[in-house]
Amino acid sequence: MKKILLLICTPILFLACNKKSDCDELKGSYSTFVEARKEITKANYPVKKIQSTPESSWIKRIEYYSCNEKEGYLIIYTTRSEEYIHAKVPVSVWEELSTSSSKGSYYNMHIINRYPFNLKPAA
């Protein structure tokens, strides 16, 4: 009987501990970019796009996460192991960036300083 209960409870506990939150449940205030990135990337999103960019000398990977399919979070990973997070980025900007022949130039001309992600002290 104990073995049967163990077999039944183990998967339930595993799923409960590894449950991802819905993107609407994100707390929205983070004290570090690392904390923000972890929360953003582990949530369930209707739109989640990840693209490696081997053609870029500066941008290694780009990721886009959106709850409403209109705007979302853009995360830039650089070849220098830096990460940049941008908020409220329109999906059209993601599409243009992802198809741009020069990701770095597009980023500098159309994204930087336009879609800030501001850290807020956790309450």
JOZI-V615490 format. One record per backbone hydrogen bond with DSSP energy under -1.0 kcal/mol. NH is the residue of the N-H (numbers start at 1). CO is the residue of the C=O. E is the energy in kcal/mol with one decimal. If there is no record, write none. Layout:
nh=NH co=CO e=E
nh=NH co=CO e=E
This chain:
nh=5 co=1 e=-2.3
nh=6 co=2 e=-2.4
nh=7 co=3 e=-2.4
nh=8 co=4 e=-1.9
nh=9 co=5 e=-3.0
nh=10 co=6 e=-2.2
nh=13 co=9 e=-2.8
nh=14 co=10 e=-2.5
nh=15 co=11 e=-2.5
nh=16 co=12 e=-2.3
nh=17 co=13 e=-2.3
nh=18 co=14 e=-1.6
nh=23 co=44 e=-1.7
nh=25 co=22 e=-2.0
nh=26 co=23 e=-1.4
nh=36 co=32 e=-2.0
nh=37 co=33 e=-3.0
nh=38 co=34 e=-2.3
nh=39 co=35 e=-2.1
nh=40 co=36 e=-2.8
nh=41 co=37 e=-2.8
nh=42 co=38 e=-1.3
nh=44 co=21 e=-2.9
nh=47 co=66 e=-1.7
nh=49 co=64 e=-2.8
nh=51 co=62 e=-2.8
nh=53 co=60 e=-2.6
nh=56 co=53 e=-1.7
nh=60 co=77 e=-2.5
nh=61 co=77 e=-1.8
nh=62 co=51 e=-2.5
nh=63 co=75 e=-2.2
nh=64 co=49 e=-2.8
nh=65 co=73 e=-2.4
nh=66 co=47 e=-2.4
nh=72 co=89 e=-1.8
nh=73 co=65 e=-2.8
nh=74 co=86 e=-2.5
nh=75 co=63 e=-2.6
nh=76 co=84 e=-2.8
nh=77 co=61 e=-2.8
nh=78 co=82 e=-2.6
nh=79 co=58 e=-2.5
nh=81 co=78 e=-1.4
nh=84 co=76 e=-2.3
nh=86 co=74 e=-2.6
nh=89 co=72 e=-2.9
nh=91 co=70 e=-2.5
nh=94 co=90 e=-1.7
nh=95 co=91 e=-2.5
nh=96 co=92 e=-2.2
nh=97 co=93 e=-2.7
nh=98 co=94 e=-3.0
nh=99 co=95 e=-1.2
nh=106 co=102 e=-2.4
nh=107 co=103 e=-2.7
nh=108 co=104 e=-2.5
nh=109 co=105 e=-2.2
nh=110 co=106 e=-2.7
nh=111 co=107 e=-2.0
nh=112 co=107 e=-2.3
nh=114 co=111 e=-2.4
nh=115 co=111 e=-1.2
nh=120 co=30 e=-1.6
